[in-house]
Amino acid sequence: MPSPCSCNGTTEARLRCLRHRGRTFDVLASDDPDGFAIFGRYPKGFLAHVVKSQYLGRNVTREDILHVCSGTLSESERWTVDIRAEACPWVQASGTALPFRDASFMAVMLDPPYSDEYARNLYKLENPRPSWLLKEAARVVRPGGRVGILHVAVAFAPPACRLVKVYGISTGVGFRIRALTVYEKAQSDLPGFTCAPS
């Protein structure tokens, strides 16, 4: 697929391009000639919008969210997990085997590679399937908590979860669209609470 920008995808042109200025295309250009790595990042202001719009729950703040496959997500995010040490995550681990207890987090956000080629070419790793990541995210999120996944595919709900909503996410005209799919974990029964028959 050709670059969606008029700069024609060369490193020199990207460095001068107004659309790409301020982005790290100069670092990624050799491994990513079409700029898909930027496609893989969150759009500017995305996390602030997710929290403000309460996609991950009413009282969820950015400090409450566990970011899995976090990549080089800003150091201002409290809980980050990535398999690559170069990404400098808070915890280096696989998203399919998180080192946390069950029901530890109010919300989980997943941003995995979108294809086998993407994972292989950019990260030199095997691509984790969304279903594997979602199953593990559902384990570590609290009952009533939400899991969001940013991906090009809308995955089936993980165990004990229901689909809440799917939102279209784009970085702008000419770029591919992704889906932010949000799931909610079922509430567990309250101990000692029973409904009286009517």
C-alpha positions in Angstrom: 0.0 0.0 0.0 1.5 3.4 -0.9 2.0 6.1 1.7 -1.2 8.1 2.2 0.7 11.3 2.3 2.0 13.5 -0.5 5.6 13.3 0.8 5.9 10.0 -1.2 7.4 8.1 1.8 11.1 9.0 1.5 12.9 9.7 4.7 14.1 13.1 3.6 10.6 14.1 2.4 9.0 12.9 5.7 11.4 15.0 7.7 10.2 18.1 5.8 6.5 17.1 5.6 4.1 19.2 7.7 1.9 16.2 8.2 4.7 14.1 9.6 6.7 16.9 11.5 7.1 16.0 15.1 6.6 12.3 14.6 9.4 9.7 14.7 9.3 8.7 11.1 13.1 9.3 10.8 13.7 6.5 13.3 11.1 4.1 11.8 11.6 4.8 8.1 14.1 2.0 7.5 11.9 -0.7 9.0 8.6 0.8 8.0 8.6 2.5 4.6 4.9 3.1 4.5 4.6 4.7 7.9 2.4 1.9 9.4 4.2 2.2 12.8 2.6 5.5 13.3 -0.7 3.8 12.4 0.0 1.5 15.3 0.3 4.3 17.8 -2.6 5.9 19.7 -3.8 9.1 18.0 -2.9 12.3 19.8 -5.1 12.8 22.8 -6.7 9.3 22.5 -6.2 8.2 26.1 -7.5 11.5 27.5 -10.6 11.1 25.3 -11.1 7.5 26.4 -11.1 8.5 30.0 -13.2 11.7 29.5 -15.8 9.8 27.5 -15.8 7.1 30.2 -15.4 4.3 27.7 -13.6 2.2 30.3 -16.0 3.1 33.1 -17.3 6.0 35.1 -14.7 6.5 37.8 -11.7 5.2 35.9 -8.7 7.5 35.7 -5.5 7.1 33.7 -3.8 5.8 36.8 -6.3 2.9 37.0 -5.6 1.5 33.5 -3.3 -1.4 32.9 -1.7 -0.9 29.4 -0.8 -4.2 27.8 1.4 -4.3 24.6 2.1 -0.7 25.7 5.0 -0.1 23.3 6.7 3.2 24.0 3.6 4.7 25.7 4.4 7.8 27.7 6.1 7.4 31.0 3.2 9.3 32.5 1.1 6.1 32.3 1.4 4.3 35.6 0.8 0.6 34.6 2.6 -0.5 31.4 3.4 -4.0 30.2 5.3 -4.9 27.1 7.4 -7.9 26.2 10.3 -5.8 24.9 12.8 -4.3 27.3 13.5 -1.5 24.7 10.0 -0.1 25.3 10.9 0.5 29.0 7.6 -0.8 30.4 6.9 -0.8 34.1 6.7 -4.6 33.8 8.4 -6.6 31.1 6.1 -9.6 30.4 4.0 -11.2 27.7 0.4 -10.0 27.4 -0.7 -13.6 27.3 0.8 -14.4 30.8 0.4 -11.3 33.0 2.2 -11.4 36.3 -0.8 -10.0 38.3 -3.4 -11.6 40.5 -7.0 -12.1 39.3 -9.2 -9.0 39.5 -6.3 -6.6 40.1 -7.2 -3.7 37.9 -10.2 -1.4 37.2 -9.6 -1.4 33.5 -7.2 -2.8 30.9 -6.2 -1.4 27.5 -4.6 -3.6 24.8 -2.8 -2.3 21.7 -1.2 -5.4 20.1 0.4 -5.6 16.7 -2.4 -5.9 14.1 -0.9 -8.7 11.9 1.8 -11.4 11.8 3.8 -9.3 9.4 3.6 -6.2 11.6 4.8 -8.1 14.6 7.6 -9.8 12.7 8.8 -6.8 10.8 8.7 -4.2 13.5 9.1 -6.2 16.7 10.8 -9.4 15.5 8.2 -11.3 17.6 5.4 -13.8 17.1 2.0 -12.0 17.0 -0.2 -12.7 20.0 -3.8 -13.4 19.0 -6.4 -11.0 20.3 -8.3 -13.8 21.9 -5.3 -14.8 24.0 -4.7 -11.3 25.1 -8.4 -10.7 25.9 -8.6 -13.9 27.9 -5.7 -12.8 30.1 -7.0 -9.2 30.4 -10.4 -10.5 31.5 -8.6 -12.5 34.2 -6.8 -9.4 35.7 -9.7 -6.9 35.4 -12.2 -6.6 38.3 -15.8 -7.7 38.1 -17.7 -4.8 36.5 -14.4 -3.5 35.0 -13.8 -3.0 31.4 -11.3 -4.1 28.8 -10.5 -2.1 25.6 -8.6 -3.4 22.6 -7.4 -1.2 19.7 -7.2 -3.4 16.7 -8.2 -3.7 13.0 -10.5 -6.7 13.9 -13.4 -6.8 16.4 -12.8 -9.9 18.5 -15.4 -12.1 20.2 -15.9 -11.2 23.9 -13.5 -13.0 26.3 -14.8 -15.4 28.9 -17.3 -13.9 31.5 -17.4 -10.6 29.5 -19.9 -8.9 27.3 -19.4 -6.6 24.3 -20.2 -3.0 25.3 -19.5 -1.0 22.2 -17.2 -0.6 19.2 -15.8 2.8 18.2 -14.0 3.7 15.0 -10.6 5.3 15.5 -8.5 7.0 12.9 -5.5 9.3 12.9 -6.8 11.2 9.9 -7.8 11.2 6.3 -5.8 8.7 4.3 -4.9 6.4 7.2 -6.5 3.1 8.0 -9.2 2.9 10.5 -9.0 0.8 13.7 -11.7 -0.3 16.1 -11.6 0.4 19.9 -13.7 -2.5 21.1 -14.8 -2.4 24.8 -15.9 -5.4 26.9 -17.2 -5.5 30.4 -16.5 -8.3 32.9 -19.6 -9.7 34.6 -20.3 -8.7 38.2 -19.7 -11.6 40.6 -22.4 -12.5 43.1 -22.2 -10.5 46.3 -21.4 -12.8 49.2 -24.2 -13.3 51.7 -26.8 -11.6 49.4 -29.8 -13.5 48.2 -33.0 -12.3 46.6 -36.1 -12.9 48.5 -38.8 -14.7 46.4 -41.7 -12.5 45.5 
